[in-house]
Amino acid sequence: MAEPSNQEEATASFLEAFLRDTHPDSLVTGLGGYGLAAVYDSGRAGVSTLLRCELDALPMPETLAGPEGPVTRGCSHRCGHDGHMAMMCGAALDLSTSRPPSGRVTLLFQPAEETGEGAARVLAEAFFRDSCFDYAIALHNLPGFTMGSVILGEGRFAAASEGLIARLSGDSSHAAEPEKGRSPGKVFPYIISALSEVPQHSAGLQDSAKVTVIHARLGEVAFGTSPGKAVIMATLRAFDEKVMNALRTECESVCRRLSSAFGIDCEISRTQSFPATANDPAAVEVVRRAALSLGLGIHEVRRPFPWSEDFGHFTSVFRGALVGLGSGLEQPPLHHPEYVFPDELLETGRTLITSIAGALADAGESGEDLS
């Protein structure tokens, strides 16, 4: 089952039925759209743990159909969120028969991660305003790492990113008389080139920043018309929020300045904003212990990953960690048309999620200072 961001209705319905059969102490639906949270409570004071996975798939055609063919036209799980949900469902089965010795565990199935909207909307819900979580943990499979290895990093773990949309407006005219209009075609290539150069002037050698033009369109397919409109879209990335702010300011300034010089109007908007994900050292240490107790290999990363994850909204509110789970050295990268979540990783992920919940409960029960 694959559904894009904000359209995960059937996925959520299936999961709701499954989770009810695990008899959680409470099951909250409709979080941030189609999100669900299943709570397994020991009935005793202790650590409150949030474990998160994602509901949504990518708007990519299914090219690797199984025996029954693709489920949703133009949509497929090319980031492994289907595997993450399956691992979390396994953990739900474990918690259904064995509650934590103390505290409570909440399993969150979050919508709209791919667009960067879901986490913020979920956190704005009354359920989260009224809940206090000591720790928030999320796993994400990572191709290019040994199968079943656990990828850990303290501090910055994933980059911040944001989409910039520049809409250019002039006046169209007959293609035989372009001088009687104001075509964005004159400034179009200058803006594309200048955006790509912004990191050179907005970030120092010690910083990491990138601007990638991902889409550009000038006019329409109308051979008798000189275009009056254009749109340019770019993705901005940085590890540091201050660098991201400088990057954003300069990109917007470049678009407006160049457009004005050519007599073209420019309207700027932003979309799909992801904060940087920062891992709490204590949360990372708990995951490390859980992984070692299972005999899993540990891979420590020293620099953040360049991709983004909206779990950064959770780590900015709660002590938390985004953790990688190696899905194979030869596995195609995430979002690749031939990527498929490896089934052999499911049991490892399930046991790791359950072990993390147990490790946090045990630490809380023993009175251990996790700070």
Secondary structure, 3 states (H helix, E strand, C coil): CCCECCCCHHHHHHHHHHHHCCCCCEEEEEECCCEEEEEEECCCCCCEEEEEEECCEECCCCCCCCCCCCCCCCCECCCCHHHHHHHHHHHHHHHHHCCCCCCEEEEEEECCCCCCCHHHHHHCCHHHHCCCCCEEEEEEEECCCCCCCEEECCEEEECEEEEEEEEEECECEECCCHHHCECHHHCHHHHHHHHHHHHHHHCCCCCCEEEEEEEEEECCCCCCEECCEEEEEEEEEECCHHHHHHHHHHHHHHHHHHHHHCCCEEEEEEEEEECCEEECHHHHHHHHHHHHHCCCCEEECCCCECCCCCCHHHHCCCEEEEEEEECCCCCCCCCCCCCCCCHHHHHHHHHHHHHHHHHHHHHHHCCCCCC
